[in-house]
C-alpha cells in the first residue's frame, strides 16, 4: 500500500505548530517524499523480518514437538478435536517422520505383535462416551481394557517420549522405590510421575505442580513447603514421599488400588461412589465404580438431550452484549431467550437463560473432567505395561549408576561421586 493512501501523517504536526494550510501542505509533501524514497527499503526489511520470524517459529515448533514430553498426549488429544484437517495433517507428518527414524539406542524394535497392535481400530474415551451413540453408553471393565490398549497404542507410536522420561527418572529410581515400599505401595507405582508429568517439575493450568502433580493445598497438608520462594513439589524425593502418603490414604479408604488411583486424580468421583455403595450395602470394587459412573453418564446425556437452556447468574456490570460475546452466542438469540431483561444493563443476581446451541459440544464440555478421571488408571497401566515388558527402555541405562543426590533450597540437585554436575 502507498503511503499517500494513509490519512494525513502531517496532520498532528500541523495542529501542534499552528502553521498555515500552504505551509502545512509543503511539510506534508516533504514527509511523503521521505517515506516514498524509503518505501522499497522498508518493504524489503519487513518481508525479510517476517520470513525469518516464520522460519524461527517453525524450527522452534518442530524442535519442541520432537523433544518436549507433552507431544504424545497433545497428538492424542488433537485427534479428538474439532476435526480440523490441518491439525491432523500436521500430526500425521510428524508421526510419519518419527516412524521412519532408525529405532536404536532409545527404544527397542517393535515386535510383529506390536506392529499388529498398532493397526487395531481402538476407541478413545471420546469415542466410547459418544453423545451421538445410539442406545446406551457402556463403560465397564471391557471398555476400560479397550481404553488401556488405546493408550498403549498411542505410546507405542512415540516411544521415545517415555524413554526420555525414564532416563530422567533413573538417578532417583532406587530411592523412589524405597519410599513407595515404606508405605506398602507397589513400587512400580513410582511411574505415576511419568503419567503425570513425564518426570518433569511442571505446573498445570489447574495449579497442580511438580513431578507427581499435587495441588498446593494437598501438598501442604502432606507436609510440603509451598510458598512464593520454595515449592517442594519440584523436589523428586519429597514430592514422591507426599504422593506415596496420598496414595496410601486413598487405598486405606477404598481398599482397591484402581480406586486409589482414580481418587488420586479426582477424589470426588470415588467419594460419591463410596456413599452410593454404602447406601446399597455393596462392597467397594473398581467394577462397581465403573457401573456407577456408566449410569451417571447416561443420566447426564438424557438430561442434555432434554435441556434447551442453561442458566447464568449475572454479576455487577454485566450486559447482554458482554455475555453474548463471551459465550459466542448471537445477541439476537440471547435476547429472544431473555425478553424480560434489559439488553444494556442487567441487575446483579438476575438469572440469564443461555440457549444450548450445540448439545454434543455442551455434553463433551460437561464430561471433560469425568473423562479424564475415567481414563487416568488405564493410561497409567498402559505406561506400566510398556515399561515392564521392556518395549520402552531408557537410553544410557548404566550412565547414572552410583550417583548420589542432595537437596538445597527444596530443589533436588544431581551430584556424582566426585563432583557436582
C-alpha positions in Angstrom: 0.0 0.0 0.0 1.3 3.5 -0.9 1.8 5.9 1.9 -0.3 8.5 0.1 -3.3 6.3 0.8 -2.9 6.7 4.6 -4.6 9.5 6.4 -2.5 12.7 6.5 0.6 11.9 8.6 1.4 15.6 8.9 -2.0 16.5 10.5 -0.9 16.2 14.1 2.2 18.2 13.3 0.2 20.9 11.6 -2.2 21.2 14.6 0.7 21.4 17.1 2.6 24.1 15.2 -0.5 26.1 14.0 1.0 26.8 10.6 -0.9 27.9 7.5 -2.5 25.4 5.2 0.0 26.2 2.5 3.0 25.6 4.8 1.3 22.5 6.1 0.9 21.0 2.6 4.5 21.8 1.9 5.6 20.0 5.1 3.3 17.1 4.4 4.8 16.8 0.9 8.3 16.7 2.4 7.2 13.9 4.7 5.6 11.9 1.9 8.7 12.4 -0.3 10.8 11.0 2.5 8.6 8.0 3.0 8.3 7.3 -0.7 12.1 7.3 -1.1 12.4 4.8 1.8 9.3 2.7 0.9 11.1 -0.1 -1.0 13.7 -0.5 1.7 11.0 -0.6 4.4 9.0 -3.2 2.5 12.0 -5.4 1.9 13.0 -5.1 5.6 9.5 -6.1 6.6 9.4 -9.1 4.2 12.8 -10.3 5.5 11.8 -9.9 9.1 8.5 -11.8 8.6 10.3 -14.6 6.7 13.0 -15.0 9.4 10.3 -14.9 12.1 8.3 -17.6 10.4 11.4 -19.9 9.9 12.4 -19.4 13.6 8.9 -20.2 14.8 8.7 -23.3 12.6 12.1 -24.6 13.8 11.0 -24.0 17.4 7.7 -25.8 16.9 9.4 -28.8 15.3 12.1 -29.0 18.0 9.5 -28.8 20.8 7.2 -31.4 19.1 10.0 -33.8 18.7 11.7 -33.3 22.1 9.2 -32.0 24.7 7.4 -34.5 26.8 4.0 -33.2 26.1 3.8 -34.4 22.5 2.3 -37.9 22.9 -0.8 -36.6 24.8 -1.0 -33.5 22.6 -1.4 -35.6 19.5 -3.8 -38.0 21.2 -6.0 -35.0 22.3 -5.8 -33.3 18.9 -7.1 -36.4 17.2 -10.3 -35.9 19.3 -10.5 -32.1 18.5 -13.0 -30.5 16.1 -11.7 -32.4 13.1 -9.6 -29.5 11.7 -7.7 -31.3 8.8 -4.7 -29.1 9.3 -4.2 -30.3 12.9 -4.5 -34.0 11.8 -2.2 -33.4 8.8 0.5 -31.8 10.9 0.3 -34.6 13.5 0.5 -37.3 10.7 3.5 -35.7 9.1 5.5 -35.8 12.4 4.2 -39.3 13.1 5.5 -40.5 9.7 8.8 -38.8 10.3 9.2 -40.5 13.7 8.2 -43.9 12.4 10.9 -43.6 9.7 13.6 -42.9 12.2 16.2 -45.7 13.0 15.0 -47.3 16.2 18.3 -47.7 18.0 19.7 -46.5 21.3 16.5 -45.1 22.8 13.9 -47.9 22.4 13.7 -51.4 21.2 12.5 -52.6 17.9 8.7 -53.3 17.9 7.8 -56.9 17.6 5.4 -58.3 15.0 2.7 -58.3 17.7 3.3 -54.7 18.5 3.1 -53.7 14.8 -0.2 -55.6 14.6 -1.5 -53.9 17.7 -0.8 -50.5 16.1 -3.3 -51.4 13.4 -6.2 -52.1 15.8 -9.2 -50.0 15.5 -9.3 -48.9 19.1 -11.6 -46.2 20.5 -10.6 -43.2 22.6 -12.5 -42.1 25.6 -14.4 -39.6 23.4 -15.4 -42.3 21.0 -16.5 -44.6 23.8 -18.5 -41.9 25.6 -20.1 -40.5 22.4 -23.2 -38.2 22.7 -24.5 -39.3 19.3 -24.2 -43.0 20.0 -27.4 -44.9 19.6 -28.6 -46.8 22.6 -26.9 -46.9 26.0 -23.3 -45.7 26.5 -21.3 -48.6 28.0 -18.3 -48.1 30.3 -17.3 -51.2 32.1 -14.2 -53.5 32.7 -14.2 -54.4 29.0 -14.2 -50.8 27.7 -11.6 -49.9 30.3 -9.4 -52.6 28.9 -10.0 -51.3 25.4 -9.0 -47.8 26.6 -5.8 -49.2 28.1 -5.0 -50.8 24.7 -5.8 -47.4 23.0 -3.2 -45.7 25.2 -0.6 -48.4 24.7 -1.2 -47.9 21.0 -0.6 -44.2 21.3 2.5 -44.5 23.4 4.0 -47.2 21.0 3.7 -44.7 18.2 6.0 -42.3 20.1 8.1 -44.5 22.5 11.0 -42.0 22.7 8.8 -39.8 24.9 8.5 -42.5 27.6 12.2 -43.4 27.1 13.2 -39.8 27.8 11.1 -39.7 30.9 12.6 -43.0 32.1 16.1 -41.6 31.6 15.3 -38.5 33.7 14.0 -40.8 36.5 16.9 -43.2 36.5 19.2 -41.3 39.0 16.4 -41.4 41.6 14.6 -44.6 40.8 16.0 -46.8 43.7 15.2 -44.1 46.3 11.7 -43.6 44.9 11.1 -47.3 45.0 12.2 -47.5 48.7 9.7 -44.7 49.6 6.8 -46.5 48.0 7.8 -49.8 49.7 7.9 -48.0 53.0 4.2 -47.2 52.6 3.3 -50.7 51.3 2.6 -49.4 47.8 3.6 -51.4 44.7 6.9 -49.9 43.9 6.2 -49.8 40.2 3.7 -47.1 41.0 6.6 -44.6 41.1 5.9 -44.4 37.4 2.9 -42.2 38.2 5.4 -39.4 37.8 5.7 -40.3 34.1 1.9 -40.5 33.7 1.5 -37.1 35.5 4.4 -35.1 34.2 6.9 -37.2 32.2 9.1 -36.8 35.3 9.3 -33.0 35.0 8.7 -30.3 37.6 5.9 -28.7 35.6 2.8 -26.8 36.6 -0.7 -27.4 35.1 -3.3 -24.7 34.3 -5.2 -26.0 37.4 -2.2 -25.3 39.6 -1.2 -28.9 40.2 2.6 -28.9 40.2 5.7 -30.9 40.4 6.7 -34.4 39.4 3.6 -36.0 40.9 1.2 -33.1 40.1 -0.1 -32.3 43.5 -2.4 -29.4 44.2 -0.9 -26.7 46.5 -3.3 -27.3 49.4 -3.0 -31.0 49.2 0.8 -30.7 49.1 0.9 -28.6 52.2 -1.4 -31.0 54.0 1.0 -33.8 53.1 3.9 -31.8 54.7 5.4 -30.0 51.7 6.6 -26.4 51.8 4.9 -24.4 49.1 5.1 -20.6 49.0 6.4 -17.8 46.8 10.1 -18.8 47.5 10.0 -22.5 47.6 7.9 -25.3 46.1 8.9 -28.8 47.3 6.6 -30.3 44.8 9.5 -29.7 42.4 11.8 -31.9 44.6 11.5 -35.5 43.2 12.2 -37.2 46.5 9.9 -35.0 48.7 7.1 -35.0 46.1 7.4 -38.8 45.9 7.0 -39.0 49.6 3.9 -36.8 49.5 2.4 -38.8 46.6 3.0 -42.1 48.5 1.3 -40.7 51.6 -1.7 -39.7 49.5 -2.0 -43.0 47.6 -1.8 -44.9 50.9 -4.6 -42.8 52.4 -6.8 -43.4 49.3 -6.1 -47.1 49.4 -6.8 -47.3 53.1 -10.1 -45.5 52.4 -11.3 -47.6 49.5 -9.3 -50.9 49.7 -8.6 -51.1 45.9 -5.6 -49.8 44.1 -7.5 -48.8 40.9 -10.0 -46.9 43.1 -7.0 -45.3 44.9 -5.6 -44.2 41.5 -8.9 -42.8 40.4 -9.2 -40.9 43.8 -5.6 -39.6 43.3 -6.8 -38.0 40.1 -10.1 -36.8 41.4 -11.4 -37.9 44.8 -15.0 -36.5 44.4 -16.0 -39.3 41.9 -14.8 -42.1 44.2 -16.4 -40.5 47.3 -19.7 -40.3 45.5 -19.4 -44.0 44.6 -18.5 -45.0 48.1 -21.6 -43.2 49.5 -23.8 -44.9 46.9 -22.3 -48.3 47.6 -22.7 -48.0 51.3 -26.3 -47.0 50.9 -26.9 -50.1 48.8 -24.9 -52.3 51.1 -22.5 -53.2 48.3 -18.8 -54.0 48.6 -16.5 -51.4 47.0 -14.8 -52.5 43.8 -13.5 -51.0 40.6 -16.1 -52.8 38.6 -18.9 -51.4 40.8 -17.3 -47.9 40.4 -17.4 -48.2 36.6 -21.0 -49.4 36.7 -21.9 -46.4 38.9 -20.1 -44.0 36.5 -21.8 -45.6 33.5 -25.2 -45.0 35.0 -24.4 -41.3 35.8 -23.1 -40.7 32.3 -26.3 -42.0 30.6 -28.4 -39.9 33.0 -26.4 -36.8 32.2 -26.7 -37.4 28.4 -30.5 -37.8 28.8 -30.6 -34.5 30.7 -28.7 -32.7 28.0 -30.9 -34.1 25.3 -34.0 -32.8 27.1 -32.4 -29.5 28.0 -32.6 -26.4 25.8 -31.3 -23.7 28.1 -28.6 -23.3 30.8 -28.7 -20.6 33.4 -26.1 -17.9 34.2 -26.4 -15.6 37.3 -25.4 -12.1 36.3 -22.7 -10.2 38.0 -22.3 -6.5 38.6 -21.9 -4.6 35.3 -22.9 -7.5 33.0 -24.8 -6.6 29.8 -26.4 -8.9 27.2 -23.8 -7.8 24.7 -20.9 -8.9 27.0 -22.5 -12.2 27.8 -23.2 -12.9 24.1 -19.7 -12.1 23.1 -18.2 -14.1 26.0 -20.2 -17.2 25.1 -20.1 -16.7 21.4 -23.9 -16.6 21.1 -25.7 -14.3 18.6 -27.1 -11.3 20.5 -30.5 -11.8 18.8 -30.7 -15.4 20.0 -29.8 -14.4 23.6 -32.2 -11.5 23.8 -35.1 -13.6 22.4 -34.5 -16.1 25.2 -34.5 -13.3 27.8 -37.1 -10.8 26.7 -37.8 -9.7 30.3 -34.2 -8.5 30.8 -32.8 -5.1 29.7 -30.2 -5.5 26.9 -28.0 -2.7 28.1 -27.9 -3.4 31.8 -28.7 -6.5 33.9 -29.2 -6.4 37.6 -26.7 -8.3 39.7 -28.2 -11.7 40.6 -30.5 -11.8 37.6 -30.9 -15.3 36.0 -30.0 -15.2 32.3 -31.2 -18.1 30.2 -28.4 -19.4 27.9 -29.6 -21.2 24.8 -27.8 -24.5 24.2 -27.0 -24.3 20.5 -24.7 -27.4 20.2 -25.8 -30.2 22.6 -22.9 -32.5 21.6 -20.4 -29.8 22.4 -22.2 -29.0 25.6 -22.2 -32.7 26.7 -18.5 -33.0 25.9 -17.6 -29.9 27.9 -19.6 -31.2 30.9 -17.9 -34.6 30.6 -14.3 -33.3 30.3 -13.2 -33.8 33.9 -15.1 -37.1 34.2 -13.4 -38.4 31.1 -10.0 -37.5 32.4 -10.7 -39.4 35.6 -12.0 -42.5 33.8 -9.0 -42.8 31.5 -6.4 -42.0 34.2 -5.9 -45.5 35.7 -5.8 -47.0 32.2 -3.2 -44.5 30.9 -1.1 -45.3 33.9 -1.3 -49.1 33.5 -0.6 -48.7 29.7 2.6 -47.0 30.6 3.5 -49.5 33.3 2.9 -52.5 31.0 5.1 -51.0 28.3 7.9 -50.3 30.7 7.7 -53.7 32.5 7.6 -55.6 29.1 10.8 -53.9 28.0 9.1 -52.4 24.9 10.2 -49.0 26.1 13.7 -48.6 27.7 15.8 -45.7 28.8 19.0 -45.0 26.9 22.3 -44.9 28.8 20.9 -47.3 31.3 24.2 -47.6 33.3 25.2 -44.0 32.9 23.6 -42.9 36.2 24.6 -45.8 38.4 26.3 -44.8 41.6 25.0 -41.2 41.6 24.1 -39.5 44.8 21.7 -36.7 45.4 21.3 -34.0 47.9 18.8 -31.2 48.5 19.3 -27.5 48.5 16.5 -24.9 48.9 13.9 -27.5 48.3 15.3 -28.4 44.8 17.0 -31.7 44.2 20.4 -31.5 42.6 22.3 -34.3 41.0 25.7 -35.0 42.4 28.1 -37.7 41.2 30.7 -39.4 43.5 33.4 -36.9 42.7 32.0 -33.6 41.8 28.7 -31.7 41.4 27.2 -31.8 37.9 
